[in-house]
């Protein structure tokens, strides 16, 4: 699989924390949302065959919105951070 000069997701005009202000996680409270636009991302993944029966993935000049969400489970005094 090859992906060249692609935009994954909604594109740069939607890559803002404000876009995700209505994000809800059942049983949790969102404590922070950070997003940033990643441009010109390049990667070659050669071991996908073991997982998805795809021999490789080659990403060239890809643009995507990287998002970090932190949340807590109400009353549990925990803090979870997810980067996607």
N, C-alpha and C positions, 0 to 999 in steps of 0.2 A: 504494500500500500504506500502510496506517495501523496503527500499533501504539500503543494507549493503555492506561495503567494495567497494564502487563505486567511480569512477572518473567521474565527470560531466564536460563536455566540452572537450577541446583538450588535457588536461593533463599538467603536470608541465613544460615541456620544452617550451610550448607556453605561459606560464603565465608571460609575460614580457611586459613592456610598448611599447617596440620596435615592438612587434607583431601587435599593433593597430595604428601605425603611419599614416596609410592611411585612418583612420576614418574620414568621412565627414558627417556633418549635414547641410542640405540645409538651407541657410539663416543665418548660424551661423559660428563663428570661435572657434575652439577648443583651450582652453587656457591651459589645463593640462590633462594628463592621468596618473593615478597611478594604478598599479595592484599588488596584492599579492596572493600567494598561501595559501589557507586555508586547513589544514590537520586535520583529526580526528574530523570532525564536527559531532555532535550528536544532534538530535532534535526530539521531538514528537509533532505533531500537531493534536489535537483531534477535532477541530471545522471545519474541511474542509467539513463536511457533509452539512453545511448550504450554502456553496458556490458552491461546485462541485459535490455534491451527493456522495462523497467519505467519508467513515466513519472516517478514520484517515490516517496519514502519519507518518512513523517511519523511521528516517534517522540515520544510525549507521556507524561511521568511514568513512564518505564521504569526498572526496577531491575535491575542486573546486577553480576556479580562481575568486577572488573578484576584481571588477574593479570600479574605481571612475573616472568620466569624468566631467570636468568643461568646460563650453562654454559661449560665449556671443553672443547676437544678434547684428549684426553690426549696429553701430550708436545709440543703445538703452541704453548704459551705464548700462547694467545689467550683472549679473553673476549667472549662474545656475550650480548647482552641482548635479550629479546623481550617486548613488551608486547601483551597480548591481552585 
